[in-house]
Amino acid sequence: MLSELGWLHWERCPSNFVAANFHPKQLVVLNLSRSEISEDWRGWGPIKMAAKLKVLNLSSCPFLRTLDLSTFESLEILILEKCENLEEIHPSTRDSKSLISLNVSGCRRLEKLPIGVGKLEELKEFLINDTAVQEIPMSGDGLMKLETLNALCCGRLEKLPAGVGRMENLRELLINDTSIRNIPMSGRGLKKLKTLSNSGCRSLEKLSTGVDSMHELRELLINDIAIQEIPISKCGLQKLETLCASYCEDLAQLPIHVAPLKSLTKLDLSHSGIEELPYTISFNESLIQLDLSYSWIEKLPTFYYKLSPLTQLDLSHSGIRQFPNFEGYMRSLTQLDLSHTGIEELPKSMDSLKALTHLNLSYLGIKQLPQSMGDLMSLQHLLLQGCYLLRHLLDSIERLTSLTKLDLQSTGIVGLPHGMRNMKNLKILDICGTNITRLPDRFSFALPDLKISWEQM
């Protein structure tokens, strides 16, 4: 029966199902995810005849505790993800010489990996994230072909095997929220690494200087760790595109050599101890996103206006006290957040930010808006919440014909300009907590799709 079957997908297979005369000798792919089967299931008898089986998906099988794989000599992909009662990977896994992907992520009762796993020479993807694994075994040439090692949220994992430093094929090393104290480096290893993510590794107090020699690195994610510096030399990390160091409270400054990172497109230093940026940051001509929110920074570096490709700049809750002078520059900027800063005055040159679509000026000490704001023709969201000293909107606001959201909540605004009836794209208007007592004549008639939040007295 079904002797030529090559692919069988049967989710939620019942534990009492047994097929008579089932001889799946040609079976290559078997998906029994979300099934009620265990290692003692009677259906394994005929399935173990599938000597050509390459893919076995048993994800989310709640009664599975282990599984003998000795008969599946051609197995390449084994998925045991979210088997909540899985307690061990059967020692027979060492005989799966062709295995290239092993996924036990989310198996939270799994504490130990068999020594044989560390001898798998063809394995390219090893996913043990969100498990209770305490150690990764490694022996000889085992795991040397790994391209992805995911150990995210393995809180009991305190160290990586020394052999990780020799892995020449590793592309992704993901060890967020582990107890790992250092990343082993050795010779030519980790030269092809593209993503290094060790955010939340509270036991990691410094990055190895070897990070600087990872010439193919594209993403360096080091959020929420206790480092005081980032080791970057003048010629290091030339292909780095993303650097995230948010919540690094002990990180007070960036190395001056962050400037030669010509491929850097995203820099996130939010919630960090950064007090100032090196002036050389201005020469990063590829930077698109810069997040300095909740940092100690008080001013942008000299020549910051040269960051012409920048599209997103977040300075909210920082120490900034003066509106940056963007006159004639930053023409690509689409999102600007200056909320909760010490800024008390807006410049007349705001009209130079022609591409701006989102502007957040909430909780500033400003008393008026410049007429030039009416020339921000691309602006879609304008947030002024909490600007309690702001009493009037200028008539030029009616020229913001692309505006869809205007937040005036808890401002000192006493009335709306009559010309706002022409803002046909306006969909959301929040005037709660203001001194507005009435709307302009025929306001609701002119803008029938407008949703107004208003606490009328």
C-alpha positions in Angstrom: 0.0 0.0 0.0 1.3 3.4 -1.0 4.7 1.9 -1.7 5.7 4.7 -4.1 4.7 7.5 -1.7 7.5 10.1 -1.5 5.9 12.9 0.6 3.5 12.4 3.6 2.1 15.5 5.4 -0.2 14.5 8.3 -0.5 17.0 11.1 -2.3 16.0 14.3 -2.0 12.2 13.6 -3.8 10.4 16.5 -1.8 8.1 18.8 -4.0 5.1 18.1 -3.6 5.2 14.3 -1.9 2.1 12.8 -1.8 1.5 9.0 -1.9 -2.1 7.8 0.2 -3.0 4.8 1.9 0.3 4.8 5.4 0.0 3.3 6.7 3.5 2.6 10.1 2.5 1.2 10.3 5.5 -1.1 9.3 8.1 1.5 11.5 11.1 1.4 9.6 13.8 3.4 7.5 13.0 6.5 5.6 15.7 8.5 3.8 14.5 11.6 3.9 17.8 13.4 1.3 18.5 16.2 0.6 14.8 16.5 -0.1 12.9 19.7 2.5 10.3 19.0 5.4 9.2 21.3 8.5 7.2 20.9 6.4 4.1 21.6 3.9 4.7 18.9 3.1 1.5 17.0 3.2 3.4 13.7 7.0 3.7 13.8 7.4 0.1 12.7 6.4 0.7 9.0 7.9 4.2 8.9 11.3 2.9 9.9 11.3 1.0 6.6 11.8 4.4 4.9 15.5 4.1 4.3 15.4 7.1 1.9 13.8 9.5 4.4 15.6 12.9 4.2 13.2 15.2 6.1 11.4 14.4 9.4 9.2 17.0 11.0 8.0 16.2 14.5 7.6 19.7 15.8 5.0 20.3 18.6 4.5 16.7 19.4 3.8 17.0 23.1 4.2 13.3 24.1 7.6 12.8 22.4 10.5 12.4 24.9 13.2 10.9 22.7 13.4 9.0 19.3 15.7 6.3 17.9 17.0 7.5 14.5 19.3 4.6 13.8 17.4 3.4 10.8 17.2 6.8 9.1 20.7 6.8 7.6 19.8 9.3 4.8 18.2 11.8 7.1 19.2 15.4 6.3 16.7 17.6 8.2 15.3 16.7 11.7 12.8 19.1 13.2 11.8 18.6 16.9 10.9 22.2 17.6 8.6 22.9 20.5 8.3 19.2 21.6 7.6 20.4 25.2 8.4 17.1 26.9 11.5 16.1 24.8 14.2 15.2 27.4 17.0 13.9 25.2 18.2 13.7 21.6 18.7 10.0 21.2 22.4 8.9 21.0 21.7 7.3 17.7 21.8 10.8 16.2 25.6 10.3 15.8 24.8 7.8 13.1 23.0 10.4 11.0 26.1 11.1 8.9 24.0 13.1 6.3 22.3 15.4 8.8 22.6 19.0 7.8 19.9 20.6 9.9 18.9 19.9 13.5 16.2 21.9 15.2 15.3 21.4 18.8 14.4 25.0 19.6 11.7 25.5 22.2 12.3 22.1 23.8 12.5 23.6 27.3 13.1 20.3 29.1 16.1 19.4 27.0 19.1 19.9 29.3 21.9 17.9 27.7 23.1 17.2 24.2 24.6 13.8 23.4 28.3 13.7 22.6 27.5 12.3 19.2 25.9 15.6 18.1 29.3 17.2 18.4 30.7 14.7 15.8 28.2 15.5 13.0 30.5 16.6 10.2 27.9 17.7 7.7 25.7 19.7 10.0 25.1 23.3 8.7 22.2 24.5 10.9 22.0 23.8 14.6 19.0 25.4 16.4 18.9 24.9 20.2 17.4 28.3 21.1 15.0 28.5 24.1 16.1 25.2 25.7 17.8 24.3 29.0 21.0 23.1 27.3 24.1 23.8 29.4 26.8 22.7 27.1 27.4 22.2 23.4 29.6 19.1 22.7 32.2 19.3 19.9 34.8 16.8 18.8 37.3 16.6 16.0 36.0 17.9 12.8 32.4 17.8 14.0 30.3 20.9 13.5 33.0 22.5 11.3 30.6 23.0 8.5 28.1 24.9 10.7 26.7 28.0 9.0 24.1 28.9 11.7 24.3 28.3 15.4 21.2 29.6 17.3 21.4 29.4 21.1 19.1 32.4 21.8 17.6 32.3 25.3 19.6 29.4 26.6 20.0 30.9 30.0 22.0 28.0 31.4 24.6 28.0 28.6 27.7 29.5 30.1 30.3 28.9 27.4 30.8 28.1 23.8 33.2 25.2 22.9 36.6 26.4 22.0 36.1 24.9 18.5 33.7 27.6 17.6 36.6 29.9 17.2 37.9 27.6 14.4 34.6 27.5 12.4 35.4 28.9 9.0 31.9 28.5 7.5 29.8 30.0 10.3 27.5 32.8 9.1 25.2 33.4 12.0 26.1 33.2 15.7 23.0 34.0 17.8 23.6 33.8 21.6 21.3 36.4 23.0 20.2 36.1 26.7 22.7 33.4 27.5 25.2 33.3 30.4 28.2 33.1 28.0 31.2 35.1 29.2 33.3 35.2 26.1 33.4 34.3 22.4 36.4 32.1 21.5 38.5 33.3 18.7 41.2 31.3 16.9 43.3 31.8 13.8 41.2 31.9 10.6 37.9 31.0 12.3 34.7 33.2 12.1 36.1 35.0 9.0 32.8 34.4 7.2 30.5 35.4 10.1 27.8 37.9 8.9 25.7 38.2 12.0 26.9 38.2 15.6 24.1 38.7 18.1 24.8 38.5 21.9 22.3 41.0 23.3 21.3 40.4 26.9 24.5 38.5 27.8 24.9 40.1 31.2 28.0 38.0 32.0 29.8 39.4 29.0 31.8 42.5 30.0 33.9 43.0 27.0 34.0 42.1 23.3 37.0 40.1 22.1 39.4 42.2 19.9 38.9 39.4 17.4 35.6 40.9 16.5 37.5 43.5 14.6 38.9 40.8 12.2 35.4 39.5 11.2 35.7 41.0 7.7 32.4 39.7 6.5 30.4 40.9 9.5 27.1 42.7 8.5 25.2 42.8 11.8 26.7 43.4 15.3 23.9 43.2 17.9 25.2 43.9 21.4 22.3 45.4 23.2 22.0 45.3 27.0 25.4 44.1 27.9 28.0 45.5 30.3 30.7 46.5 27.8 32.5 49.8 28.1 34.0 49.9 24.6 33.6 48.5 21.1 36.9 47.3 19.7 37.0 48.7 16.1 40.3 49.5 14.4 40.8 51.8 11.5 40.5 49.0 8.9 38.1 46.7 10.7 34.4 45.8 10.0 34.4 47.5 6.7 31.2 45.6 5.6 29.3 46.2 8.8 25.7 47.5 8.0 24.0 47.4 11.4 25.4 48.2 14.8 23.0 48.1 17.8 24.2 48.8 21.3 21.1 50.0 23.0 20.8 49.7 26.8 24.6 49.5 27.1 24.7 51.8 30.0 28.4 51.6 30.6 29.2 52.5 27.0 30.1 56.2 27.2 31.7 56.7 23.8 32.3 55.2 20.4 35.8 54.7 19.0 36.9 57.3 16.6 37.4 54.6 14.0 33.6 54.1 13.7 33.9 56.6 10.9 35.5 54.3 8.3 32.5 52.0 8.5 31.4 53.0 5.1 28.7 50.3 4.8 27.0 51.2 8.1 23.3 52.0 7.5 21.9 51.6 11.0 23.3 52.8 14.3 21.3 52.3 17.5 22.7 53.8 20.7 19.4 54.3 22.5 19.3 53.9 26.3 23.1 53.8 26.3 25.6 55.8 28.3 26.8 57.7 25.1 27.6 61.3 25.9 28.9 62.4 22.5 29.6 61.1 19.1 33.0 61.4 17.4 33.1 64.0 14.8 34.1 61.4 12.3 30.6 59.9 12.4 29.7 62.6 9.9 31.7 60.9 7.2 29.6 57.7 7.3 27.9 58.4 3.9 25.7 55.3 4.0 24.0 55.9 7.4 20.2 55.8 7.1 19.0 55.3 10.7 20.4 56.9 13.8 18.8 56.3 17.2 20.1 58.3 20.1 16.9 58.3 22.2 17.3 58.1 26.0 21.1 58.7 25.7 23.1 61.4 27.5 24.1 63.1 24.3 23.7 66.9 24.4 24.6 67.9 20.8 25.3 66.4 17.5 28.9 66.3 16.3 30.4 69.0 14.0 29.6 68.3 10.3 26.6 66.1 11.2 24.8 67.8 8.3 26.9 65.7 6.0 24.8 62.7 6.8 22.8 63.4 3.7 21.4 59.9 3.2 19.9 59.8 6.8 16.2 59.1 6.7 15.4 58.4 10.4 16.8 60.4 13.4 15.6 59.8 16.9 16.8 62.2 19.6 13.8 61.8 21.9 14.5 61.8 25.7 18.1 62.8 25.1 20.1 65.7 26.5 19.6 67.8 23.3 18.6 71.4 24.1 18.9 73.1 20.8 17.2 72.2 17.5 19.9 71.0 15.1 20.5 73.4 12.2 19.4 71.4 9.1 19.3 74.4 6.8 20.1 73.2 3.3 21.0 69.7 4.5 19.4 66.4 5.5 17.2 66.5 2.5 16.5 62.7 2.7 15.2 62.8 6.3 11.7 61.4 6.6 11.3 60.7 10.3 12.5 63.1 13.1 11.7 62.6 16.8 12.8 65.4 19.2 10.2 64.7 21.9 10.9 65.1 25.6 14.1 67.1 25.0 15.1 70.6 26.3 14.3 72.3 22.9 12.4 75.6 23.4 12.6 77.2 20.0 12.2 75.9 16.4 14.3 77.4 13.6 12.8 79.3 10.6 14.8 76.9 8.3 12.5 73.9 9.0 11.2 74.1 5.4 14.5 72.6 4.2 13.3 69.2 5.5 11.3 68.7 2.3 11.1 64.8 2.6 9.9 64.8 6.2 6.8 62.6 6.7 6.8 62.1 10.5 7.7 64.9 13.0 7.4 64.3 16.8 7.8 67.5 18.9 5.8 66.3 21.9 6.6 67.7 25.3 8.8 70.5 24.2 8.9 74.0 25.7 8.1 75.7 22.4 5.8 78.7 22.4 5.1 78.9 18.6 5.6 77.1 15.3 7.6 78.8 12.5 5.7 79.8 9.4 8.1 77.7 7.4 6.5 74.5 8.7 3.7 75.1 6.3 6.1 74.2 3.5 6.7 70.6 4.7 4.4 69.4 2.0 5.2 65.7 2.6 4.4 65.7 6.3 1.9 63.1 7.3 2.2 62.9 11.1 2.7 66.0 13.3 2.8 65.3 17.1 2.7 68.2 19.5 1.3 66.5 22.6 2.2 68.1 25.9 3.5 71.4 24.4 1.6 73.3 27.1 3.2 76.6 26.2 2.0 76.4 22.6 -1.3 78.5 22.4 -1.7 79.0 18.7 -1.4 77.2 15.4 -0.3 79.4 12.5 -2.4 79.8 9.4 0.3 78.2 7.3 -0.6 74.8 8.8 -3.4 74.6 6.2 -0.8 74.1 3.5 0.1 70.7 5.0 -2.2 68.9 2.6 -0.5 65.5 3.1 -1.1 65.5 6.9 -3.2 62.6 8.1 -2.6 62.8 11.9 -2.4 65.9 14.1 -1.9 65.4 17.8 -2.5 68.5 20.0 -3.4 66.7 23.2 -2.6 68.6 26.4 -1.3 71.7 24.6 -2.3 75.3 25.3 -4.0 75.6 22.0 -7.2 77.7 22.2 -8.5 77.5 18.7 -8.0 75.9 15.2 -7.4 78.0 12.1 -10.4 78.1 9.7 -8.1 77.1 6.8 -7.7 73.6 8.3 -11.0 72.7 6.6 -8.9 72.4 3.4 -6.7 69.6 4.8 -8.6 66.9 3.0 -6.3 64.1 4.0 -6.5 64.7 7.7 -8.0 61.6 9.4 -7.0 61.8 13.1 -7.2 65.0 15.2 -6.6 64.8 19.0 -7.5 67.9 20.9 -8.1 66.4 24.3 -6.9 68.4 27.2 -6.7 71.7 25.2 -8.5 75.0 25.7 -10.4 74.6 22.5 -14.2 75.2 23.1 -15.5 75.1 19.5 -14.5 74.0 16.0 -14.3 76.3 13.0 -17.6 76.6 11.1 -18.5 73.7 8.8 -15.4 71.9 10.0 -16.9 68.4 10.3 -18.9 68.9 7.1 -15.7 69.8 5.2 -13.8 66.8 6.7 -16.4 64.0 7.0 -13.8 61.2 7.4 -12.0 63.0 10.3 -11.9 61.3 13.7 -11.7 63.8 16.5 -10.7 63.1 20.1 -12.1 65.9 22.1 -13.3 66.3 25.7 -16.0 69.0 25.2 -16.9 70.9 28.3 
